[in-house]
Amino acid sequence: MVAVHPIKAIDVSVKWDGIAGYVTSTVRGQRASCTHDPAAPVQRLAEKVLPYLQCRIERLECPPAGKLHSVWRITPEGL
């Protein structure tokens, strides 16, 4: 018998790096970056860590502090 674990939402921080632009935190050994849009690397990270699932991306309340730009939630849909 194979254990099945529910897929939960993933919270991801996005930091501003002057060279790479917006960079996500590492999730399951993966991260993503984008030079012009903080939402784009979060979407790309969702595609990397949950490749066969449709995901909803939402920005969470979090004031920028230091290099931290924003915090996002990746929520798998249709499960």
N, C-alpha and C positions, 0 to 999 in steps of 0.2 A: 504494500500500500504506500502511496506517495502522499506526503503531507502537502496541503495547499494552504498557503498563507495569503491573507487578503493584502492587496496592494493599497498602501496608505498614501496620503498626500505627503509631498516633500517640500520642506521650506528651504529656500536657497537665498543666500546673500549675494549681492552684486557689489563689487568694489570698483572704484575708479583707479586705473593704472595709467599713468601718463603716456606710456608707450603702447600698451596693448589695448587701451580703451576700457570698456566695461568688461569685467571678468567675473564669472560665477564662482561660487565655492565648489569644492570637489564633492561629487556625489557618485558613489560606487566606482571610484577611480576615474571619473570623467569630469571634464569642465569645458566651458565654452567662452568665447569672447567676441566682442564686436566693437568697432571703432566709433560708431555713431548713434547707437540706440540701446538703452539698458534692457529692453524687453527681448530683443533679438537673441542674445545668448541664452536667456532662460528658455525660450522656445526651442532652440537648438539642443540644449541640454536635455530637455524633455524627450526629444526625438532620439537622443543617444541612450538614455537610461530606460526608457519605456518605448521601444521602437515599434511595437505593434498596437499601441493604444492611442486613442484620441485623448488629448489632455487639455484641461482648462488652465490658463495662466492668469494669476491675479496678483496685483501689487498689494502688499500689506502695509499698514501704518507703521512707519519707522522713520524718525528724523535722521537725515544724513549726519554722520559723525566721523571725522577723520577721513580715511579712504572709503569707508562704507557709504555707498550711494543709496541702496534700497534693499528691501527684502521681499521676496516673491514666493508664492505657493503654486506648486505644480500638482493638480488634482486629476487623476485618471477618471475618465467618464465612461459611462455605459457598462459598468461591471455589475 
